[in-house]
Amino acid sequence: MGYADELFALTGRVVLVTGGSRGLGREMAFAAARCGADVVVAGRDHDACARTAGEIEEATGRAALPYAVHVGRWERLPGLVDAVYERFGRLDALINNAGMSPVYDGLGSVTEKLFDSVLNLNLKGPFRLSVLAGERMAEAGGGAILNISSTGSIRPRPAILPYAAAKAGLNALTEGLALALGPKVRVNTLMSGPFATRATRGWNEEKLAEGVRPHALQRIGAPAEIVGAALYLISDASTYTSGATLRVDGGMP
C-alpha cells in the first residue's frame, strides 16, 4: 500500500454506524468497508439496514451486519453492542450518526414528547452507546468514537432549537468522553453543515440556496463529501486527535 493507504486503512477492524442505512451514515458505512473494515449497519428499519448491508457486502467483499435498534431507547443499546461482539469479537470504531430534527409550527407547538424524543435520539442514546462501547474498546486496547454533530449546535435557529440543544450537548459529551475514555479510546466530533440527503428533499430550494450563499463554497454538500473527514477521525491518520471538533460545512460564517 501507499503511504496514504496505510494511514487510512481499516483492514481487520470493525466499525459500527448508527443511522447507517441512509444519508451520511450510509456513505460512512460504505467508506469504512472500502477501506477494509467489516461494518455494522444499525437503524430502526431492519429491512433498510439489511438492504444496505447486502449492498456493502456485494460492492466491497467485507462482512456487514444489519441490526434493528432505536438508539433513543436506553435499554436496547446493550443488545446492540453484545451483537457486535458476538458476530465479530471486537469493535474498533463507533460512529454516532443517528439523529432527527422534526419540523414544528413555532416554539409554542413543541410538545414534551417531541422535545424528549429529539434529546433521546441525538444525545442520550449516543452517551449510552459511547459508554457501553468505549469501555469495552478500552479494555481491548483502543478504539475511536465519532459523534456526528451539526452546525446548528453553534448557530441555533428557532426552527431547530431542540435539535440544536441536543447537538450542543453532544459536542460537550465529546470533550468529556475523550477524557474519560482516554488514553486508549479517542473521541471526536464531526460537525456537519447542510448536506443533500433525504432529510433535505422537502426543503424550499430557493431558501436553501439563499441560506448557503454566505458560505465560502456557496452550496449544499453532497453526502460523499463527508467521507474524508470521517475516515480521518476513525483511522490511524488521527492518532493524536481526541476531544476535537472538525467542521465540514462548506465554510459557514
C-alpha positions in Angstrom: 0.0 0.0 0.0 1.0 3.6 -0.5 1.6 5.9 2.4 -1.9 7.4 2.4 -3.5 3.9 2.0 -1.7 2.8 5.2 -2.8 5.9 7.2 -6.4 5.4 6.3 -6.5 1.5 6.2 -9.2 -0.1 8.3 -8.4 -3.7 7.4 -9.3 -6.2 10.1 -11.3 -3.6 12.1 -15.0 -3.4 12.8 -16.9 -0.2 12.5 -20.5 0.4 13.9 -22.5 3.1 12.2 -25.9 4.2 13.7 -28.3 5.6 11.2 -26.2 3.6 8.8 -28.9 2.7 6.2 -29.3 6.1 4.6 -27.8 9.5 4.1 -24.5 10.4 5.7 -24.5 7.2 7.7 -24.7 5.0 4.6 -21.8 6.9 3.0 -19.7 6.4 6.0 -20.5 2.7 6.3 -19.6 2.2 2.6 -16.4 4.2 3.1 -15.3 2.2 6.1 -15.9 -1.1 4.2 -14.0 0.2 1.1 -11.0 0.8 3.5 -11.1 -2.8 4.6 -13.4 -2.8 7.7 -16.3 -5.1 8.5 -19.3 -2.9 9.3 -22.4 -2.9 11.4 -25.4 -1.0 9.9 -27.7 -0.1 12.7 -31.1 1.7 12.4 -34.7 1.5 13.2 -35.8 -0.1 9.9 -34.4 -3.6 9.7 -35.2 -4.0 6.0 -33.4 -0.8 5.1 -30.4 -1.9 7.2 -30.4 -5.3 5.6 -30.5 -3.9 2.1 -27.6 -1.5 2.8 -25.6 -4.3 4.4 -26.2 -6.5 1.4 -25.1 -3.8 -1.0 -22.0 -3.2 1.1 -21.0 -6.9 1.0 -21.6 -7.1 -2.7 -19.7 -3.9 -3.5 -16.7 -4.4 -1.1 -16.5 -8.1 -0.2 -16.5 -7.1 3.5 -18.9 -8.5 6.1 -21.8 -6.3 7.0 -24.2 -6.9 9.9 -27.6 -5.3 9.9 -29.1 -4.6 13.3 -32.5 -3.0 14.0 -32.5 -0.7 17.1 -33.9 2.6 18.2 -30.8 4.5 19.5 -33.0 6.6 21.7 -34.1 3.6 23.7 -31.6 3.3 26.6 -32.4 -0.3 27.5 -32.0 -1.6 23.9 -28.4 -0.5 23.4 -26.5 -3.2 25.4 -28.0 -5.7 23.0 -26.5 -3.9 20.0 -23.0 -3.9 21.5 -23.3 -7.5 22.5 -24.4 -8.4 19.0 -21.3 -6.8 17.5 -19.0 -8.7 19.8 -20.9 -12.0 19.2 -20.5 -11.6 15.5 -17.1 -10.1 15.1 -15.4 -10.5 18.5 -14.3 -6.8 18.5 -15.3 -3.2 17.9 -12.8 -0.6 16.8 -14.9 2.4 15.8 -18.3 3.7 16.7 -19.9 6.4 14.6 -22.9 8.0 16.4 -24.7 9.3 13.4 -28.4 8.5 14.1 -30.4 11.7 14.6 -33.5 13.6 13.8 -34.8 17.2 13.7 -38.6 17.2 13.4 -40.5 20.2 11.9 -42.8 22.1 14.2 -45.1 25.2 13.8 -43.5 27.7 16.2 -41.9 27.1 19.6 -45.2 27.1 21.3 -46.2 23.9 19.4 -43.2 22.0 20.7 -44.5 19.2 23.0 -42.7 17.5 25.8 -42.9 14.3 23.8 -41.2 15.9 20.8 -38.6 17.5 22.9 -37.8 14.3 24.7 -37.7 12.2 21.6 -35.2 14.6 20.0 -32.9 14.6 23.0 -33.2 10.8 23.5 -32.0 10.1 19.9 -29.5 12.8 19.5 -27.9 13.0 22.9 -29.0 10.3 25.4 -28.5 7.4 23.0 -25.0 8.5 21.9 -24.0 8.9 25.5 -25.2 5.4 26.5 -23.8 3.7 23.4 -20.4 5.5 23.7 -20.0 4.4 27.3 -21.0 0.8 26.6 -18.8 0.5 23.5 -16.0 2.8 24.7 -15.4 0.8 27.9 -15.1 -2.4 26.0 -12.8 -0.8 23.4 -10.6 0.5 26.2 -10.4 -3.0 27.8 -9.4 -4.4 24.4 -6.6 -1.9 23.9 -8.2 1.0 22.0 -10.7 2.4 19.5 -12.3 5.5 18.2 -15.7 7.1 18.7 -17.0 9.7 16.3 -20.0 11.9 17.1 -21.8 13.4 14.2 -23.0 16.8 15.3 -24.4 19.8 13.4 -23.5 23.4 12.8 -26.9 24.1 14.3 -25.3 23.4 17.7 -23.3 26.7 17.4 -25.8 28.6 15.2 -29.1 27.6 16.8 -32.1 28.8 14.8 -35.7 29.0 16.2 -36.8 26.2 13.8 -34.4 23.7 15.2 -34.0 24.6 18.9 -34.5 21.1 20.5 -32.1 19.6 17.9 -29.6 22.4 18.3 -29.6 21.9 22.1 -29.1 18.2 21.8 -26.2 18.6 19.4 -24.6 21.2 21.6 -24.8 18.6 24.4 -23.2 16.1 22.1 -20.3 18.5 21.5 -19.8 18.7 25.3 -20.0 14.9 25.6 -17.2 14.5 23.1 -14.8 16.5 25.2 -15.8 14.8 28.4 -15.8 11.3 27.0 -12.4 11.9 25.4 -11.0 12.5 28.9 -13.0 9.6 30.5 -12.0 7.0 27.9 -8.5 8.2 27.1 -5.8 7.5 26.6 -6.8 4.3 24.8 -10.0 5.5 23.1 -10.2 8.6 21.1 -13.5 10.6 20.9 -14.1 13.4 18.4 -16.9 15.4 16.8 -17.6 15.8 13.1 -19.8 18.9 12.9 -21.7 18.7 9.6 -23.4 21.6 7.8 -26.2 21.2 5.2 -26.0 18.1 3.1 -28.3 16.9 0.3 -29.9 13.9 2.0 -33.4 12.6 2.2 -34.0 14.9 5.1 -33.4 17.9 3.0 -35.6 16.9 0.0 -38.6 18.7 1.3 -36.7 22.0 1.9 -37.5 25.0 -0.2 -34.8 25.1 -2.8 -34.8 28.9 -3.1 -34.5 29.4 0.7 -31.8 26.8 0.8 -29.8 28.4 -1.9 -30.2 31.8 -0.1 -29.1 30.3 3.2 -25.8 28.8 1.9 -24.9 31.8 -0.3 -22.9 33.4 2.6 -20.9 30.2 3.0 -17.4 30.1 1.5 -18.4 27.4 -1.0 -21.9 28.8 -1.6 -23.6 25.4 -1.9 -25.0 22.5 -0.1 -22.8 19.4 0.4 -23.0 16.1 -1.4 -23.2 13.1 1.0 -20.0 11.6 -0.3 -18.2 14.8 0.8 -18.5 13.7 4.5 -16.3 10.6 3.9 -12.8 12.1 4.0 -13.3 13.8 7.4 -15.0 10.7 8.9 -12.2 8.3 7.7 -9.6 10.7 9.1 -11.2 10.6 12.6 -11.7 6.8 12.8 -8.4 5.7 11.3 -4.7 5.9 12.3 -4.4 9.1 10.4 -5.7 10.9 13.5 -3.9 9.0 16.3 -3.1 12.3 18.1 -6.5 13.8 17.7 -9.1 13.5 20.6 -11.7 15.7 22.1 -11.6 17.8 18.8 -14.4 19.2 16.6 -13.9 19.2 12.8 -16.4 21.3 10.9 -17.5 20.1 7.4 -19.9 22.8 6.4 -18.8 24.5 3.2 -17.2 27.4 5.2 -20.2 28.6 7.2 -19.6 32.1 8.5 
